[in-house]
Amino acid sequence: MVINDAQVHLWEAHRPDRPWLPEDVGHTVIIAGEGARPHREKPFEAAEMTELMDATGVSRAIIVPPSMVGSKNLTALEAVQNYPGRYGIMGRFDPEDPNARSLLETWLTQPGMLGIRMTFHKAKWSRWLADSSLDWFWAGCERLGIPVMVLMSEQLDVLDRLATRYPDLKLILDHMGRKSALRDDACFADLDILLRLAKHKNLSVKVTSAPGYSTHPYPFKNIQPYLQRLIEGFGPARAMWGSDVSRLPCTYAQCVSLFTEEMSFLKGDDLEMVMGGALAKVLNWPAAQAL
């Protein structure tokens, strides 16, 4: 089985030539994996991630640059170059860059670049959803065939409108549309609202960081019924497994086995689709060989 991870953050240390955004300097990242400490400021780079993937049987991963690097995708582009066939990128994009419109036209010509990831969890970005300032961006991505991952857990109504207005735009909702501060039943209280959006065939969902939404130990049985409802609601072809390894409360291997071994409803072709096939299809990512 080819396993593709829908989201990993890779980052380098803050330095003058590649600075973090001032508000994020000193940011502590949570990471749990084989041999890693639960909290650290040490960089998490492609070499370490590749070792984790090799040890766990994960073929490829999508790099989502963290917000602290701004709109720069240099670290991700270098990882694609240094580890051929192992990484793709959903890059950060600044729609307020003076050259934004021309950059969008050639976005997918960058090596390994498969689309764009937009985050709307901070006021400075969420304001873009309150007016028409991003209309050109959504229309351009639809025209150019650029998939867009969106972090917008508290704006599902906006996502509904976007999916309706741009029916040929591939939209991928990050982290199941869950609110990062909530856990257990409270975290999934509005799942019915999300499931109503499954009517949009251009909308997929990343089932990423699932263990992080439970306070129970592995195999996180209390949230498994919610995961089942979500995967069955959108269908395996629009539900994408991923780790978001930098905030897992368990090992990387356990994040994989939660899906491959612990959830009995997920098997056969459906399992293969959720663990890698859906991501490759939606992002037009050429096929990879299983490890």
C-alpha positions as CSV (number, residue, x, y, z in Angstrom):
1,M,0.0,0.0,0.0
2,V,1.3,3.4,-0.9
3,I,1.0,5.8,2.1
4,N,1.1,9.5,1.5
5,D,1.1,11.9,4.4
6,A,-1.1,14.9,3.6
7,Q,0.7,17.3,6.0
8,V,4.0,17.7,7.6
9,H,5.7,20.9,8.8
10,L,9.4,21.3,8.1
11,W,11.4,24.2,9.4
12,E,14.9,25.5,9.9
13,A,16.3,27.5,12.8
14,H,15.6,31.3,12.8
15,R,18.5,33.1,11.1
16,P,19.1,36.5,9.5
17,D,18.9,35.3,5.9
18,R,15.8,33.2,6.5
19,P,14.1,34.8,9.5
20,W,10.9,33.8,11.1
21,L,8.2,36.4,11.3
22,P,8.9,38.6,14.4
23,E,5.7,37.5,16.2
24,D,6.7,33.9,15.9
25,V,10.4,34.0,17.0
26,G,10.8,31.8,20.0
27,H,7.8,29.7,19.0
28,T,7.8,26.3,20.7
29,V,6.8,23.5,18.4
30,I,5.2,20.3,19.8
31,I,6.5,17.1,18.1
32,A,6.2,13.5,19.2
33,G,7.8,10.8,17.1
34,E,10.4,8.0,17.4
35,G,13.3,9.5,19.3
36,A,11.9,13.0,19.4
37,R,11.2,15.1,22.5
38,P,7.5,16.1,23.2
39,H,8.4,19.8,23.1
40,R,11.3,21.4,21.3
41,E,12.5,24.5,19.4
42,K,15.1,22.5,17.5
43,P,14.5,22.5,13.7
44,F,12.5,19.7,12.1
45,E,14.1,19.1,8.8
46,A,13.7,16.8,5.8
47,A,16.4,14.4,6.9
48,E,14.7,13.6,10.1
49,M,11.2,13.4,8.5
50,T,12.6,11.0,5.8
51,E,14.0,8.7,8.5
52,L,10.6,8.6,10.2
53,M,8.8,7.9,6.9
54,D,11.3,5.1,6.1
55,A,10.9,3.5,9.5
56,T,7.1,3.6,9.3
57,G,6.5,2.6,5.6
58,V,5.3,6.1,4.5
59,S,6.2,6.7,0.8
60,R,5.7,10.4,0.5
61,A,4.6,13.5,2.3
62,I,3.2,16.9,1.6
63,I,5.2,19.7,3.1
64,V,3.1,22.6,4.4
65,P,5.5,25.4,5.4
66,P,4.6,26.8,8.8
67,S,3.3,30.3,9.3
68,M,6.4,31.5,11.0
69,V,8.3,31.5,7.6
70,G,5.9,33.9,6.0
71,S,5.3,33.4,2.3
72,K,8.7,31.8,1.8
73,N,8.8,28.2,0.5
74,L,12.6,27.8,0.2
75,T,13.0,25.0,2.8
76,A,10.3,23.0,1.1
77,L,11.7,23.5,-2.3
78,E,15.1,22.3,-1.1
79,A,13.6,19.2,0.4
80,V,12.0,18.3,-2.9
81,Q,15.4,18.7,-4.6
82,N,17.4,16.8,-1.9
83,Y,14.9,13.9,-1.6
84,P,13.6,13.1,-5.1
85,G,10.2,11.5,-5.1
86,R,9.5,11.8,-1.4
87,Y,7.9,15.2,-1.0
88,G,5.4,17.5,-2.6
89,I,4.6,21.1,-1.5
90,M,1.4,23.0,-0.8
91,G,3.1,26.3,-0.7
92,R,2.4,29.5,1.2
93,F,1.1,32.4,-0.9
94,D,0.7,36.1,-0.1
95,P,-2.1,37.6,-2.1
96,E,-1.0,41.0,-1.0
97,D,2.4,40.7,-2.7
98,P,2.8,43.3,-5.4
99,N,3.6,40.4,-7.9
100,A,1.0,38.0,-6.6
101,R,-1.1,37.8,-9.8
102,S,1.9,37.0,-11.9
103,L,3.3,34.6,-9.4
104,L,0.0,32.7,-9.4
105,E,0.2,32.2,-13.2
106,T,3.4,30.2,-13.0
107,W,2.8,28.7,-9.5
108,L,2.7,25.0,-10.6
109,T,5.9,25.3,-12.6
110,Q,8.0,25.3,-9.4
111,P,9.6,21.8,-8.8
112,G,7.4,19.8,-6.5
113,M,4.7,22.5,-6.1
114,L,1.3,20.9,-6.2
115,G,-0.9,23.8,-4.9
116,I,-1.4,26.5,-2.2
117,R,-2.2,26.3,1.5
118,M,-4.1,29.3,2.9
119,T,-4.6,29.9,6.6
120,F,-7.4,32.0,8.0
121,H,-7.0,31.4,11.8
122,K,-5.6,34.9,12.5
123,A,-7.4,38.2,12.2
124,K,-4.9,39.5,9.7
125,W,-5.8,36.7,7.3
126,S,-9.5,36.1,8.2
127,R,-10.3,39.6,7.0
128,W,-9.7,38.4,3.5
129,L,-12.8,36.3,3.8
130,A,-15.0,39.2,4.8
131,D,-14.9,41.1,1.5
132,S,-14.2,40.5,-2.2
133,S,-10.4,41.0,-2.0
134,L,-9.6,37.4,-2.7
135,D,-12.1,36.9,-5.5
136,W,-9.3,37.1,-8.1
137,F,-7.3,34.5,-6.2
138,W,-10.1,31.9,-6.0
139,A,-11.0,32.5,-9.7
140,G,-7.4,32.3,-10.7
141,C,-6.8,29.0,-8.9
142,E,-9.9,27.6,-10.5
143,R,-8.8,28.6,-14.0
144,L,-5.2,27.4,-13.5
145,G,-6.1,24.1,-11.8
146,I,-4.3,25.0,-8.6
147,P,-5.7,23.0,-5.6
148,V,-6.0,25.0,-2.4
149,M,-5.8,23.7,1.2
150,V,-7.6,25.9,3.6
151,L,-7.4,26.2,7.4
152,M,-10.7,27.7,8.3
153,S,-12.4,25.7,11.1
154,E,-14.6,28.6,12.2
155,Q,-15.6,29.7,8.7
156,L,-17.4,26.7,7.4
157,D,-20.2,28.9,6.0
158,V,-17.6,30.8,4.0
159,L,-16.2,27.5,2.7
160,D,-19.8,26.5,1.6
161,R,-20.0,29.7,-0.4
162,L,-16.6,29.2,-2.0
163,A,-17.3,25.7,-3.0
164,T,-20.6,26.8,-4.6
165,R,-19.2,29.8,-6.4
166,Y,-16.1,28.1,-7.8
167,P,-17.3,24.5,-8.6
168,D,-14.2,23.6,-10.5
169,L,-11.8,24.8,-7.8
170,K,-10.3,21.9,-5.8
171,L,-10.7,22.9,-2.1
172,I,-9.2,20.7,0.7
173,L,-10.2,21.5,4.3
174,D,-7.4,21.1,6.8
175,H,-7.7,19.1,10.0
176,M,-11.3,18.0,9.4
177,G,-12.4,21.5,10.1
178,R,-11.8,21.0,13.8
179,K,-11.0,23.8,16.3
180,S,-7.5,23.3,17.6
181,A,-8.4,24.2,21.2
182,L,-11.1,21.5,21.6
183,R,-10.8,17.8,22.4
184,D,-13.0,14.7,22.6
185,D,-16.8,15.1,22.1
186,A,-16.7,18.9,22.3
187,C,-14.3,18.9,19.3
188,F,-16.8,17.1,17.1
189,A,-20.0,18.8,18.3
190,D,-20.4,20.6,14.9
191,L,-19.6,17.6,12.7
192,D,-23.1,17.6,11.2
193,I,-22.4,21.1,9.9
194,L,-19.3,19.9,8.1
195,L,-20.9,16.7,6.8
196,R,-23.5,18.9,5.1
197,L,-20.7,20.3,3.0
198,A,-20.0,16.8,1.5
199,K,-22.5,17.7,-1.2
200,H,-19.7,19.8,-2.8
201,K,-17.8,17.3,-5.1
202,N,-14.9,19.8,-5.3
203,L,-14.4,19.7,-1.5
204,S,-12.1,17.2,0.2
205,V,-11.1,16.8,3.8
206,K,-7.7,16.2,5.4
207,V,-8.1,13.7,8.3
208,T,-5.0,15.1,9.8
209,S,-3.7,15.2,13.4
210,A,-6.6,13.0,14.5
211,P,-4.9,11.8,17.7
212,G,-4.4,15.4,18.7
213,Y,-8.2,15.8,19.2
214,S,-8.5,13.1,21.8
215,T,-7.4,13.1,25.5
216,H,-7.6,9.3,25.5
217,P,-4.6,7.0,25.0
218,Y,-3.9,5.2,21.8
219,P,-5.9,3.9,19.9
220,F,-8.1,6.9,20.7
221,K,-11.3,4.9,20.7
222,N,-13.5,7.8,21.8
223,I,-13.0,9.7,18.5
224,Q,-13.0,6.7,16.1
225,P,-16.9,6.9,15.6
226,Y,-16.4,10.5,14.5
227,L,-13.6,9.6,12.1
228,Q,-15.9,6.9,10.6
229,R,-18.7,9.3,10.1
230,L,-16.5,11.8,8.4
231,I,-14.8,9.3,6.1
232,E,-18.1,7.7,5.1
233,G,-19.8,11.1,4.7
234,F,-17.2,12.5,2.3
235,G,-16.3,9.1,0.9
236,P,-12.7,7.6,0.9
237,A,-11.9,9.4,-2.4
238,R,-12.3,12.8,-0.6
239,A,-10.8,11.9,2.8
240,M,-7.0,12.1,3.2
241,W,-5.0,10.7,6.0
242,G,-2.1,12.8,7.3
243,S,-0.1,13.2,10.5
244,D,0.7,16.8,11.1
245,V,3.5,15.2,13.0
246,S,4.6,18.4,14.7
247,R,1.7,18.3,17.1
248,L,1.0,14.6,17.6
249,P,0.5,13.3,21.1
250,C,1.7,9.8,20.0
251,T,4.4,8.3,17.7
252,Y,4.3,8.7,14.0
253,A,3.9,4.9,13.7
254,Q,0.8,5.0,15.9
255,C,-0.7,7.7,13.8
256,V,-0.4,5.4,10.8
257,S,-1.6,2.2,12.6
258,L,-4.6,4.0,14.0
259,F,-6.0,4.0,10.5
260,T,-4.3,0.8,9.1
261,E,-5.0,-1.5,12.0
262,E,-7.4,-0.1,14.6
263,M,-10.5,1.1,12.6
264,S,-12.2,-2.1,11.4
265,F,-14.6,-0.2,9.1
266,L,-11.6,0.9,6.9
267,K,-10.2,-1.8,4.8
268,G,-9.3,-2.9,1.2
269,D,-9.6,-0.3,-1.5
270,D,-11.1,2.2,0.9
271,L,-8.1,2.0,3.2
272,E,-5.7,2.5,0.3
273,M,-7.7,5.5,-0.9
274,V,-7.7,7.2,2.5
275,M,-4.0,6.4,3.2
276,G,-2.7,7.8,-0.1
277,G,-4.9,7.4,-3.2
278,A,-7.2,10.3,-2.5
279,L,-4.3,12.8,-1.9
280,A,-2.5,11.7,-5.1
281,K,-5.7,12.0,-7.1
282,V,-6.9,15.4,-5.9
283,L,-3.4,17.0,-6.1
284,N,-2.6,15.4,-9.5
285,W,0.5,13.9,-7.8
286,P,2.0,11.2,-10.1
287,A,1.9,7.7,-8.6
288,A,4.6,6.4,-6.2
289,Q,5.8,3.0,-5.4
290,A,5.0,1.5,-2.0
291,L,7.9,1.2,0.4
